[in-house]
Amino acid sequence: MAEKILVIAEHRGEEIRDVTWEILSGLDELAGAHGMEVHAVILGYGHERLAQELSGAVAKLYYMESEGLKFYTCERYLSALMPLIKEVNPKLVIMGHTAMGMDLAPRLAAAMDSPYMPDCLDFRFDAGCLIVTRELFGGKLRSEVKAVEDQSYVLTLRSGVFTPKAREGEKQVERIVPQLGEEGFLTQFLGLTEPPKEGVDITKADIIIGVGRGIGDKDKLQVVEEFAEVTGGVLAATRPVIDKGWLPKERQVGQSGKIVKPKLYVACGISGASQHTIGIKKSETIVAINVDPHAPIFNIAHYGIVGDLFEILPAITSKIKSIKSLNK
């Protein structure tokens, strides 16, 4: 009988979160190489459509439905999941390294008495043992970590590591109504506070113009804004720029911000600290502009321009405008 991998799906509102699709894409090769079956479980209330959508991506889909699971709380999810995990007996339980994953996964590992591997970039099995790739020292180093040999493992995967693949078709969903006794639960869901919505979601943008502390002054942002406007790009920034209040928090890219995967990322005055480059490594093309020829950003850039961005950007902006005017 094939060993199983159980993916704990994460959803928000009426959508499966991208990290769940990324995990399923990453599992395709692993499961095939080891002859393993990928199962998934989604918890909630009134999410039949999401369950059907997810079912086509796995060998078997479990939908745990209860009013008590309408909103995430760790204790209720843990109470509902443990009987299923004992029944399925998966070799690997995996979910995204999100706020929910960081809260739930270590508690699941403790309840299962299994090794826990958080914030992984990749994973594989070697002679039945789980080996994961993780970053150390803020991304300066990568390490391979081998878990203690065990019957099962719990892992969280960083978002943006794999590219989601298109899924087609639907399969039968096994619906489970868990018995959730309210006694003993110390946490209650009080409400969901959404962050302020911006006109642009940088994670969906095809072209992103990134700004670093090399910009020097908030007033000089206008040069970059004009460049973004003619290229059809959106502005993003490193943490120091956000901390200064020059751009809103929603525009931050990096380890403590957002992971982006645009077709083009132009890094303006960004030195290339690992905390930022973590967030842009999946970009299709990275162009870096920096006065320092030894800036670390050039190590990951596909194209590099050594020079003053306040001379380079206006020149490129002017050239693009002239081309556009000729094409009218």
Summary of the structure (lengths in Angstrom):
residues: 328
radius of gyration: 22.6
end to end distance: 65.0
largest distance: 72.1
contacts: 1042
relative contact order: 0.11
helix: 35%
strand: 27%
